[in-house]
Amino acid sequence: MLHRSLRMLKVNIILKMAFNLCRLARHIEQIHEEQSSENQVPFTVYYGQGLSKVHFDNLFKIGEGLVAFKKFLSTSKKRNISMNFARCALVNLNLVDVLNNTMTIDPVMSSAPFALMDKVSYYEDTEQKILFFTKIVFRNREIEQIDSNNRQSPVKLTLTAVNDS
């Protein structure tokens, strides 16, 4: 409900959740501050998502442009965790392409707060979840369109730096 409301800009629902959204945002920023001295080496996270054919075509057309996420983005350092989410989307026949996003994060250059959720997550360190705050911008580095039977299209993204244009 939250992701859909943010994507569709459902103001009435967003306003009802405002207190919790602000609290979560502050918590992510707090964890980010605590972890920023520990995490100075670039790393990779994975994110699986189903997209409609129209949305995928738009992503394919932008080439190496910028891609923005208007939602809290939950990723994992473990590829198999994100692939489980991508596989769930295959059930929906309206989702023509399933993305297996590989995202490179350079903590030193990062323009967005993010937090490794191992110590606060229900699953602790089994999933190695990284949670990003809303309005994150990535640069699309590579997108591959695989045959329509497979319905999976790998995308490589890099988190933008503060001075990225």
N, C-alpha and C positions, 0 to 999 in steps of 0.2 A: 504494500500500500504506500509506503514512504517513497520508494523509488519511482513508482508510477506517478505519484503526486508531484514529485520534483521534476520528472521528465515532462509531464503534461501541464506544469505550472498551475496546479489546483490550489489556489491561494487559500481557500477556506480550510482545507485539510492541513496545509503547511502551517497556517496560523494556530490551529488546534494543537499542533505538535511543537510549536516554537520553543517552549521552555525546554523540552527534552532534547531538541535539536541543538540548541545553544549549549546545553550541558554536555552533550556528546562532543560537540566541536571543541569546547574548552578542555575536555578530557583528552582528546586526541592531541591537542596542542601541548598539554602538560606532559604527556608521555613522550611526545616528539622531542621536547626540550630535554627531558631526562636521558633519552636514548641517543641524542645527537652527538654526544662526545664519544659514545661507543661505536657508532656506525659511521665510519668515514670511508669505507670501501664500497665501490659500486656493486650492486647485486641485481639479480633477476627475480621477478615475480611473474605469476601466471594468473590468467583470468579467462574463464570460459563463459560464453554468452551466445544466445540465439538471437539472430536478427532477421527481420523481414527482408525479402529480396530487394525492395526499394531502398531500405536503409543500407544494406550491404553494397548495392550499386553506387549509392552516394559516397560511401566510404572508399570504394574502389576508385571513383573518379577523382578524389582529392589528391591522389598520389602521395607525395611526401609532405602534405600539408599538416595542419594542426587538427587534433581531435580532442574535443572537450567532453568531460563526463559531468553531468549535472546531478550527481547523486553521491552518496557515500559509496566508495568503491572498496569492496572486500576482495583481496587477492591472497595468493598463497605462494610461499617459496617452494612448495611441492607441486610439481606439474600434475600429478595424478589427482590431487584434490580439485583443481580447477577443471580438469577434464570430466570429473563426475558431474559438475554443474552443466558443462557443455552437452554431455550425453542426455541429461534430463530434457534439454531443449529439443532434442531430436524427435521426441514423442509428438511435438506440435508440428503438424504438416505445414502450417503457415510460416514457420521459420525455416526458410530455404537454406540458409547458410549458418553454420555454427562456427563461431570464432574461437580460436585458441590463441589468445593474445599472450605474447611474450613481451614483458615490459622491463626495460633496463632503468634502474634507479641509481642516480649518483647523489648520495646524501649531501655532499659538499655543494653541489650546484642546484639542488632541488628548489623549486619554486612553491612547493606545496607541503603542508604538514602531513605526516603520516606516522603511524605507530605500529610497532610489532606487538601484537596482542597476546603473546604467549602467557604472560603473567596474570592477565585479567580475563582471559577467555575461558569459557566452560571446558573447552577441549585442551587447555593448557598448551604445551608445545608440540602436540601431535600434528596439528595442521599448519603451524608456522604462518598464521594469518597476519597480513599487513593491511591495515585499514587507512584509507585516504579520506580526507575531508572533501566536501563537495567542491565543485568548480575546479577540477584538476585538468590540466592541459598537457597532452602528450604530442610529440611529433611522430607522425606515421613514417616509419623507416622502410617498411617492406610489407606488401600484401600479396598473397598468392591465392589465385583462384583455382581450386581443385575441381575435378569432375563433379557434376551435379549429383551423381549417385552417392558419393561419399558425404556430401553436404558439410564438409569441414574446410575452413579456409584459415590458415595461419596468418596472423598479423604481428608484426614486430613494431613496438612503440618504445619511445624514449621519453621519460619525464622531462618537461622543458625546464630550462634554467631561468633564473630571474631575468636575465638580459636576452633571452631567446626571442627572435623575431621571425 
